[in-house]
Amino acid sequence: PHISYAVFCLKKKKKKIIIIKIKIIIIIKKIKIIIIIIIIKKIIIIIKIKIIIIKIKIIIIIIIIIIKIIKIIKIIIIIKIIIIIIIKIIII
C-alpha cells in the first residue's frame, strides 16, 4: 500500500508538471502572437506614413507644375501685350 501511494503521488506530481509545461507553452505562443500583431501594426503604420509621404510629394509636384503653368501664362500675356503695342505703333 505504501509503494502504490508513493507511485500515485509521483504520477500526480508528473501530471502537475505536464500541466504547468503545457500552460507555459500556451503562454509563450500567446506572447508570440501578440508580438506578431504588434509587428504587423507597426508595418501598417510605416506603410501609411509612406503613403502620406508619396501623397505629399505628388502635391508638391502638382504645385510646381501649376506655378510653371502660371509663369508661362504670364509670359504669354506679356507677349500678347507687347504684340498689341507693336501693332498699335505700326498702325499709327
WOJO-V614262 format. One record per backbone hydrogen bond with DSSP energy under -1.0 kcal/mol. CO is the residue of the C=O (numbers start at 1). NH is the residue of the N-H. If there is no record, write none. Layout:
CO_NH, CO_NH
//
This chain:
1_5, 2_6, 3_7, 4_8, 5_9, 6_10, 7_11, 8_12, 9_13, 10_14, 11_15, 12_16, 13_17, 14_18, 15_19, 16_20, 17_21, 18_22, 19_23, 20_24, 21_25, 22_26, 23_27, 24_28, 25_29, 26_30, 27_31, 28_32, 29_33, 30_34, 31_35, 32_36, 33_37, 34_38, 35_39, 36_40, 37_41, 38_42, 39_43, 40_44, 41_45, 42_46, 43_47, 44_48, 45_49, 46_50, 47_51, 48_52, 49_53, 50_54, 51_55, 52_56, 53_57, 54_58, 55_59, 56_60, 57_61, 58_62, 59_63, 60_64, 61_65, 62_66, 63_67, 64_68, 65_69, 66_70, 67_71, 68_72, 69_73, 70_74, 71_75, 72_76, 73_77, 74_78, 75_79, 76_80, 77_81, 78_82, 79_83, 80_84, 81_85, 82_86, 83_87, 84_88, 85_89, 86_90, 87_91, 88_92
//
